[in-house]
Amino acid sequence: MARVIILVPNYNREGSLRQCLESALAQSLDDWRLVVGDNASEDGSADVVRSFGDPRIRLVQRERNIGYMENTNQLLAEADSELVAFLHSDDWWEPDYLATMVGLLERAPRALIAVCASRIFYDSGPSRIWAPHKSWAMSAGETILSPVDATRMLVRRWAPFTPSDVLARRELYQRFPRFDATLPYTNDWLMWTRAASVADVALCPYPLVNNRKHTASVTGAADRDHRWAPESVRVARTIALDWGAKPPYPGALSELQLMNEIRMLIKAYQLAEQGRRSDARSLARLGRDAAPSWPWAVFAQVCTWGLALAPSSVLRGLRQLAFRAGRALAARRRREGEFQPSYRDSRHQLTWLLQDALTVLAEPAESSGGDGKG
């Protein structure tokens, strides 16, 4: 039995599938087998897979299109190896991806997942690196986060990785329900938060994955239409049931609810800047409904009124202030590292949450939920 099973969900990616599979064949660690789940593609994807003629690569063809999440979950039924890796059919790995990530999990026996940075390629515009050491705030030299710190990072931030960036123990998918097809934009965030809340997370700061972002992808559509927002509320409710009376740290659930509210208000502000005032008000009202307490609900309501009434010049001025504050905070993080005692201290919760939100405003507005490919 191979040490690692690589699962490749695919739908009509003939143009990129060869590069994807070649990157698996080029891995310096060769103790793996690979299954392509082709979701009734209408192009030449199946011929691309067959052309390799490698016994480690197996093609499973669906008779009809069963949807991305069902295809993914049926691929999980193929997982009989100790370690499970997803590789989306338009992504590709660097040659040392598997060797590095397997080594990380060997050094972190209590971790369920290992996560690495990735290089993101957009349909238009330059590429960019999304790195755990920026968004997960890994201090210098630290490669393993405790459940408390890992959960705190996922709760407080947009998690900048996709399934292609994660190597998981099979235990993860045995321990928790599989990816929820009713949460097409946030199902992987739910899975990673569940993993982080019960086990260590191993981090690699190097971009070992190359990830294509398409405006037509599930994530792109979700970011444009903000369909992720009501799903985020559902995820918070699901996690609350998971945690029950034993959250990973005191106040974890209220932080999650508050960050959902802040994310929605930030996105609402960006919509208002674009002149989409009606959409901005709708999203801000959803943020109000997600608030963890009545004072935060009042705050969201005031923001809703402000987005409806404030002149565009005022909105632009607020953006400049937020941008400067966010850049200053990002520079402070680079100098000092993230895991200062105050970061873990609940008395500083509000300060850190708002700082995290302002830092997001200083970055390009990109979605980071699961990229529903295949």
Sequence and secondary structure as in RCSB ss.txt:
>XXXX:A:sequence
MARVIILVPNYNREGSLRQCLESALAQSLDDWRLVVGDNASEDGSADVVRSFGDPRIRLVQRERNIGYMENTNQL
LAEADSELVAFLHSDDWWEPDYLATMVGLLERAPRALIAVCASRIFYDSGPSRIWAPHKSWAMSAGETILSPVDA
TRMLVRRWAPFTPSDVLARRELYQRFPRFDATLPYTNDWLMWTRAASVADVALCPYPLVNNRKHTASVTGAADRD
HRWAPESVRVARTIALDWGAKPPYPGALSELQLMNEIRMLIKAYQLAEQGRRSDARSLARLGRDAAPSWPWAVFA
QVCTWGLALAPSSVLRGLRQLAFRAGRALAARRRREGEFQPSYRDSRHQLTWLLQDALTVLAEPAESSGGDGKG
>XXXX:A:secstr
  SEEEEEEESS HHHHHHHHHHHHT S   EEEEEEE S SSSHHHHHHHH  TTEEEEE SS   HHHHHHHH
HTT  SSEEEE  TT EE TTHHHHHHHHHHH TTEEEEEEEEEEEESSS  EEE HHHHS   TT  EE HHHH
HHHHHHS     GGGEEEEHHHHHHS    TT TTTHHHHHHHHHHHHSEEEEEEEEEEEEEE TTSHHHHHHHH
TTHHHHHHHHHHHHHHHHTT  SSTTHHHHHHHHHHHHHHHHHHHHHHTT HHHHHHHHHHHHHT SSHHHHHHH
HHHHHHHHHS HHHHHHHHHHHHHHHHHHHHHHHHH S  HHHH GGGHHHHHHHHHHHHHTS     S     
